[in-house]
Amino acid sequence: MKLPPHQAKTGLDGGHGVCWAALACDYDGTLATGGRVRRATLKALGEVRDSRRKLLLVTGRELGELLEVFPLISLFDRVVAENGAVIYDPASGKRRLLASRPSRKLVEALRARRLTPLSVGRAIVATARAQRRVVSQVIDELGLPLEVILNKRSVMVLPQGVNKASGLLGALREIGIAPKDTVGVGDAENDEDFLALCGYSAAVANALPKLKRKVDVVTSASYGAGVVELVKRLLNGNARRPAEP
C-alpha cells in the first residue's frame, strides 16, 4: 500500500494493538467494477465475516437496484442505501427510513423540465452530474431545505444532514459498534463524510485525488482488488490507527 506523505511516519505499521470490529465499504468503484463484485473480492469479504468482524455496505444506490445486481447481500450485517437515507438488515429483511420522502414539488418541477435521467427512491432523487445546475436552480427557486451531493458522474438530492456518515452511524448503533472501531473504504466525493467518521479510512487506487489526500491509506490496487489488499492487512493485524499527535 502507498501511504500519503503526511502519514509516512505513523502509517499502518506503527500502532496500538487496535482490533478493528467492522469494515464499511462503498459499492460502485470500490467493491464493484462495472456494477459487479468479483469472486476474489467476495472471498475476502467472507474472510472478514469468518473473523467475527461485522461488514457494512454503504452505497448511494437504491436498495431494489442493489439487490438486483448484488444477490449476495447477506454477506453484510447492515446495508446503508440511498446515500445514508435507508438502513437495511439482510438477515431480517427490515428497512428503516432515516429521511423524509422525496419532495413532490421538486420531482414535479424536474419532470416538467424534462430532466433525464431521473431516479426517485424512498428518499433520494438522482440524475446525471451534467444536470447539477438545473437541480440546484430548482431547489433554490422552491426554497427547499435540500442538499445536492456529488458522486463522480452522478448528482443526488437528499434532505440536509442526510449523508453516508449519518446513515453509517445509525447502522453502527444498531449493531453496537463504535465508529472509532470501524475501518472504511471508498472512492468518490460522497464517501468523504463516512470515511471521516471511521477510526481508520482507506481509498482504493482508482479513487478521486481529493479523497486520496484525506484518508489514512491508499491501496496499491484498484476497485475490489484494493479492498482485498486492505482486508489482508486488516486480518494480519497491520491496519494500525495512526498515533495520536
C-alpha positions, 0 to 999 in steps of 0.5 A: 500500500502507498501511504500519503506523505503526511502519514509516512511516519505513523502509517499502518505499521506503527500502532496500538494493538487496535482490533478493528470490529467492522469494515464499511465499504462503498459499492460502485468503484470500490467493491464493484467494477462495472456494477459487479463484485468479483469472486476474489473480492467476495472471498475476502469479504467472507474472510472478514465475516469468518473473523467475527468482524461485522461488514457494512455496505454503504452505497448511494444506490437504491436498495431494489437496484442493489439487490438486483445486481448484488444477490449476495447481500447477506454477506453484510450485517447492515446495508446503508442505501440511498446515500445514508437515507435507508438502513437495511438488515439482510438477515431480517429483511427490515428497512428503516427510513432515516429521511423524509420522502422525496419532495413532490414539488421538486420531482414535479418541477424536474419532470416538467423540465424534462430532466433525464435521467431521473431516479426517485427512491424512498428518499433520494432523487438522482440524475446525471452530474451534467444536470447539477445546475438545473437541480440546484436552480430548482431547489433554490427557486422552491426554497427547499431545505435540500442538499445536492451531493456529488458522486463522480458522474452522478448528482443526488438530492437528499434532505440536509444532514442526510449523508453516508456518515449519518446513515453509517452511524445509525447502522453502527448503533444498531449493531453496537459498534463504535465508529472509532472501531470501524475501518472504511473504504471508498472512492468518490466525493460522497464517501468523504463524510463516512470515511471521516467518521471511521477510526481508520479510512482507506481509498482504493487506487482508482479513487478521486485525488481529493479523497486520496489526500484525506484518508489514512491509506491508499491501496496499491490496487484498484476497485475490489482488488484494493479492498482485498489488499486492505482486508489482508492487512486488516486480518494480519493485524497491520491496519494500525490507527495512526498515533495520536499527535 
